[in-house]
Amino acid sequence: MFDFFQSITSVKPRLPLLKTRPIESTRQVKFSNKEISFTLRRSPKARNIKISVSGKSGLLVTIPMRASEERALQFLEQNKNWVEKQLNRQAQKPTYNFNFLSGTAKYLGEDCQIDVDIGLRDYAALANGRVILQLRQREEKNAKRALTRFYKRQARKIFEERTVIHAAALNVATQRIAIRGQTTKWGSCSHRGNLNFNWKLVMAPLHVIDYLIIHELSHLKHFNHGEQFWQTVEQFCPGYNLCEEWLEKNSALLAF
């Protein structure tokens, strides 16, 4: 997901906001003689105008509750080249229409055939390169729940095991490892050594997972994205840029 934002220091609510939830509406903007739909979101938490482009949400413009729609359109116009570039990149990405009851499920970069059986509980496991789904009822929601649990279990196991290996190589100490379902991040690292990883990464090849782990662990040596940080990443993950390119191109495949 890509985003762009601008601070709006002049927008200061004088009265308490009555709305506690974002308000969304669909709007259109014309770029290069082409009408483009976008979601305008008014958020009580927003203190600036922010543009984001993702395969899931499309073009999203978030503004403070009291900011004008005209200001949002002006900001879009000012950054239309950036927006068009990100929309084109999203359009070129492959899409993955997931069927939970048939077809294949991605695991560590491979397509694994899905086999469905009736069982006493909703459960998924990997056997002989196939994903076995045992479901109480042959329904999409049951299959999705079972497969999500499977991915989260495997993600915790893989990330914990690989983190131990790479932390030893980098000579850094870690604390808690959390497996989450972030919508905009693959991973994060705190000053204390707490690590967060996105469980959907278990669908990516192992070398991509290793890169994400090394990336976050490198922050324990250099808590920034400066030259020394990237030198550390390159040292322990040569050709890491290929992993970033894979994520950029295939991020739409790591979701369902």
Secondary structure, DSSP 8 states (H G I E B T S, - for coil): -EEEEEE-TT---SS--S--S-EEEEEEEEETTEEEEEEEEEETT-SEEEEEEETTTEEEEEEETTS-HHHHHHHHHHTHHHHHHHHHHHHHS------TTSSEEEETTEEEEEEEEE-SS-EEEEETTEEEEEESS--HHHHHHHHHHHHHHHHHHHHHHHHHHHHHHHT-----EEEE--SS-SEEE-TT--EEEEGGGGGS-HHHHHHHHHHHHHTTT-SSSSHHHHHHHHHHSTTHHHHHHHHHHHGGGS--
